[in-house]
Amino acid sequence: MELQILSKQIIKPSSPTPPELRRFNLSLLDQLATAGYVPLILFFANHGGAPTFEERSRRLKKSLAETLTRFYPLAGRARENSYIECNDDGAEYVEARANSVLADFLKEPTPELLACFLPIKTEAPEAADGGRMFLVQVTLFECGGMAIGVSFSHKLVDAYSISVILKTWYLAALGSDTAEAEFLQASLVPPPEGIPISVPPTDLGAKDKLASRRLVFNGSKIAALKAAAGSKLIPNPTRVEAITALIWKCAMKAATKTTSSNPPTLSVMSQTVNLRKRLTPPPPEYSIGNLLGNFVSERIPPAEKTLPELVELLRDGITEFNKNGINRYEGKDAFLKIIEKLQELGALFMRDDVAFYISSSWSRFGLYEMDFGWGKPVWVSIGSIMFLNFVVLTDARDGEGIEAWVTLKEDEMGSFELDEELLDFASVNPSVVMLT
């Protein structure tokens, strides 16, 4: 597949940002977010009757300008990992054309090909200082199908924020109104006064050659996996718990098998958690910003562990977080508590004898509801995020299945993707079926 860039332009907010809103201070959690862009790609089929590409693109640009007025920091620039200069510089909008039919592309959507549909590399460091906050690439297929790839600076946007922004954008394209946009103010988790916070690196695992794979778990396989992962203590684990436990187990086996001379002695699974539902009172529905915490399941030797045992460890982790971990993000000493926890995690991550995994769930965010006026997407993908030992879970189109993107060291991936226990429940990079 070849892709040709047709045009690049800057979309500015439909109304100028008032002078009193020209500086948007980042919260501590925004400052601690890694540099780089959070990606998402939505693929739309041409089922007949869709407007021309020019009309669809015109509608996208007009509604994007309206959306930028609501979420005005997205049209600015991050400065010094401290604030966003809301100068209405705008979002970059790229039009491209692929010499492929969408159905053919979806037969084998590899990470390398998916990267072509994004307007900027995920690990681009300018996201943290001086780069654009929001970039879009709209790609036309020969069949009239379309891909909308978006990249948001992680300095302002987490996965939940993406769903909020895209919902506002598609409703604007349909001519529908939404509630006023809200922002998670820096006062929610304030940064320390007079103490600069350096930007966390994007090159997690850069010294290693990495490989990503897409795993698909359909509804019936998930039901079987949940049955296998259940126990007397947790008879009905969640989809996310069962799948995370399976991936963790198989990744640990691969790490032990491929590093026989110096195998890891401990394994850690760190999971991100959306703090919004855990705050009192909860923030408004249309609020954006980084509001993610994390909890770590018990450090364990990477020996053979049963699925039920791993599920119990994962459940213990979230139970402990809900009881005590949420307190880290509240009170005047939140900065010290958060930094202390991050230093602990960072020390574990850097140890050669620790297999440290990170998992994030994007489930139940309504990403398949994004209808800009020519139907809902036939597939939604993050592409891949090339961070070492990183796992992202997203919903499948039917709402029952789950897709998992897993990034490991290349030699470990060779063992991981052939694990028979994994393949009992998951398919590796299967074709995407375009159901009408």
N, C-alpha and C positions, 0 to 999 in steps of 0.2 A: 504494500500500500504506500502511495505517495500522497503527500499533503501540500497544497499550495496556499500560501498566504495571499489573500486578495487585497486586504486593506487593514489599516490600523488607524484608529481615531480615539480621541478622548471624549468621554461623555461626562458632562458637568451637571451638577444638580439643577433641577428646573427652576429653583428659586435660590438666591444667594443666602449664605449662612450669615445671620446677624453678627455684628462685631462682638457682642458679649458672649458668643458661643465659639469664638475662634480658637480657644485653647481647651482641650479635653484632657484632663489628667488621668493617667493610667492608674489602676489599682495595683496593689502588690501582686495579685495573681496574674494580672496582665504583664507586669514587669518580669515575672518569673517564667512566663511562657517561653518556649524555645523560639528562636528566630526561625523564620521560614513561613511557608504558606500552607494553609489547610485546603486540600483539593476536593472537588466533586465533579463528576461528569454525568449528565443526564442525556440519554439517547431516546430520540423520538422517531417513530416510524411514519412514513407517508402512506396513510390508509386510503388516500383519495379525498379530494375536496379540500385539502389544506391550501392556505394561501401560498403565493409564490414565496421563494426565499427572500426576495427583496422586501415584500410586505411583512413577512414574519420578522425579519431583522429590523425593519423600521419600527414595528410595534415593540420589540424588545428594547430598542434604544430609547424610545419615548418613555416607556414605563420604568426603565432603569434610571433615567434622569429624575423621575418622580420619587423613586425609591431612595436615591441618594439624598434628596432633600429631607426625607424622614430620618435616614441614618447618616447624617452629615459627616461624622468622622471618617466614614468610608471613602469620602472624596478628598481626604487630607493626606498628610504625611507624618509618620512617626518620627519623633525627635528624641535622641539621647536616652531611649528606653525610659522616658519619664512622662511624655505627653504626646498628644497628636495635635499638630498644627492644622486646624480645620480651615484650610485656605481655598477650598473648592477647586483644587487642581483636577479632580475628577477621577474616574475609573477608566482604565484602558480597555478598549473594545476591539477585538480582532475578528475579522471575517476570513474564513478559509474554505477550501474545497478539497475533498478527498476523492481520488480516482478509484472508488470502491463502492459497492452496494452494501448498505447497512447489514443486511442478512448475512452476506459473505464475511464481513468483518467480525460479526458476532459469533462465527463458528469457532474462532480461536483468538479471543481478545487478550493478548499477552500484555504484561506490564509495560514492555517497551513500546508497543503500539498505542496503548492507552495514554502514555505520556505525550503523544503527539496532539492530543485533544485539549491539553492544558496550555494556558497562555504564558506560564512561567514555571521554572523548576520548583518543586516543592521545597527544596533545601536552600533556595536563594536567600542569602543573608540580608539583602536590602529590605526585607519585610520588617526588620526591627528598627531601622534607622534610615530614613530618607526615601525608601521605596514606596510605591503605590500600595494602598491598603486593599484594593479590590481590582481584579483583572478578570476579563471575560473573553472566551474564544467561542465563536459560533461557527460550526463546520457543516457544510452541505455535502451530503452523499449523492452519488449519481442517481439514485432512485428517488431523490427528493426528501429522504430522511435527514435528520439533523441531530447534531450533538451540541450541547451547551456545556462547556467546561468553565468552571469558576475556580478562582484561587483567592483566598482571603488571608490577609496577614494575621498570624496567630497572636499578634499583640493586642487584638481587639475581639477576635472571634474564636469561639470553640464550636464543637459540632452542633450543639443545640442552637447556637446563634445562627448557623448557616440555615437551618430549617426556618427560623423566624424571618430572616432576610429574604429567602427565596419565596416564602409564602406571601410576604408583602409585595414582592416583585410580580409574581404571577397574578395576584389579585388586581394589581394596578394595570397589568396588560389586559385583563378582562373588563376593566372599567369599574371594578368594585372597590369600595373603600375599606380600610382596616382601621383598627385602633391606632392611636398615636404611638409612635415608637418610643421606647424607653431605653435608658442606658444604665448599666450597673455602675453606679458612681464609685469613684475612688474611695469615698468615705465608708463604703461597705466593708472593704478590707484595705485600710489605708496603708500606703508605704511609709517607711520610717522617715522622719524629717532629717534632712541633712546627710543621709546615708545613700550614696548612689548604688543602684542595683545593676550589676553587669548582666548582659544578655546571655542566657544559657546557650551552649553551642548547638548547631544543627547537625554536626558530623558525628552523631552517636554511632559508633562502630565503623567509622571511616577507615580505620586501619585494616579492616577485614573486607574481603570480597563477599558481598551480600547477594541473596537471591530471594525473590518474593513468589509466593504461589497463592492462587485463589482456590479456596475450598468451598464447596457447596453442600449444605446439609438440607435435604428436603424434609417435609413434614413427617413422613412416615419413619424416616431414619432417625429423626430427632426423638420421636416417641420411643423407638427402640433404645436409643442411647440413654434417654432419661430413665428407662426401666433398668438398664444395666448399671447406671450410676447411682441409683437410689439405695437407701439403706433404712434400717429401723429408725435411725435418728432423723434422716431426711428422706422420707419415702417418695417425695415428688419434687426433685430439684427443678429449678428453672431451666429454660432453654440455654440461657447464657452460662449458667453454672455448669451444666453438663458438657457443653461444647468447649468451654474454657478449660475444664478439667482434662478432657481428652487431648486437646492440643498441648497443654502443659505436660501431660504424661509422655506423649510421643516425642515432644521436643527434648525432654530430659533424656529419653532413651537415645535419641540421635546424638546429643551432646556427649553422652558417656561413651557411645560406640566409636565416635570419630576422634576422641581425644584420649585414647587409651593410655598414652604415656603420662598425661597430666590431667586426669578427669576432674571435673568440678566436685567439690566436697559438699556444697550446699546449693540449693535452688530456691529462688524467691519469685513469687508472682505478685506484681504490683498492679492493681486495677484502679482505673479512674472512676470517679463517681460524681454525678451531677448534684451540686449542692442546692440547687434551686428548690427542690421539693423538701429540703431539710431545713430551710430557713424559716424563721418566724418573725414577721409575716413573710410569705413567699413573694418574690419580685413579680412585677406585671408580666403578662403573657408575652408581650412584644418587647422584651428586653434582651439586649445583647451584651456580650462581654465574657471574659473568662471567669467562670464560676465552677471550677473543677477541683475536687479534692482527690485523695488517693488513699488506699489502704493496702497493706501488705499481708498476704497470707503467711502463716508460720514458716520460718526457714527450715527446710527439710533436706536431708541427704537425698541426692538424686538417684536413690536406689529404686527398685521396683515398688511402686505404690499402686493400690487399687483405685479405680475410678471413684467408688464411694468415699474412700478416705480423702481423696483430693477435693471432692465436692464439700465434704465436711470442713476441710481447711478453708476453702473459699467462703463458705457460709460463716464460719467463725470470724473471718476477717471483716466482712461487712457488718456483722452483729456488733463487733467491738468498735468499729468506726461509728456506727449509729449511736452507740452508748457514750463513747468518750472522744473519738476522733473529731467529731464535728466541733468540739470545744476549741480546737486549734484555731478555728477561723473566726472566733468571737472574742471580744474583749480588747483591752488596751495592749495586752502583751501578745496579740495574735502574731505579730511579726516575728518575735523571738521563738514562739512555738512552731511556726511554719518553717522557719529557717533551720531550727534544730532538727526537725523531721527530715527536711531535704538533705541536710548534711549526712544524716544517718543513711538515707537511701543512696546518696551519691557515693559514700564510702563502700557500700555493698556492691554497687554497679561497677566500680573500678577494680574490684578484686578479681584476680585471674581464676581463683578457685570457686567462684560463685557464678552459677548460671542464672542470670537476672532477666526476667521476662516482664513485659508491660502489655496490658490488655485494656482495650477501650471499646465499649459497646455504643453503637449508633442506632440501636434498635428502637422502634416505636417513635421515630421522629417524623413520620409522614412524608418521606422523601418521594414516594411514588404517587403522591397527590398533586404534584406540581404541574398543572395544566395551564399553559400560557395561551390557549385558544386553538390548539391543533391536536389535542389529546394528551393523555398522561404518558409519562415515559415508559418505554418497554424495558429499559434497564437503567439502573443507577449504580455507579461505581465510584470508588475513591481512586481508582487506578492502583497505585501502590505507594506506600510510605517507607522509604528505605532507611529505617532506623533499626538497629540491631535488636533482635528478639522482640519484635513489635507485632501485636495482633490487633486487628480492628474487625469488629463484627457489625454487619449491616443486615437489614431485612431483605429477604427475597421478595420478588414482586407479588407473590400470592399471600404474603403476610404470615405464612406458616413456616417457611424455610428461612435459613440464615446463610449468608455468605461471609466467609472469613478470609481476610488477607493476612498472611503470615510471612514475616521476614526473618530469616536466619542466616547464619554463615553459609556460604555456598556448599561447603563440604557436608555440613550438617543437614542441609535441605535435601541433598541426595539420598540420605538415609530416611529422613522424616517423611518425604512424599511417597515412599515405598512401604511404609509401615502398615502391615496387614490389619492391625487393630484400627488404625485411622481409616483405612479404605473400607472397612466394614460399614462405616457410617457416612463417609464423605466422598465426593467426586472431586478430582483435582482438575481445575480449569476446564470444565465441560463447556460445550457450546451453550449460548444463550438462545432460548427459544422465543421467537417474537409472536406471542399469542395476541390475537385481536381482542 
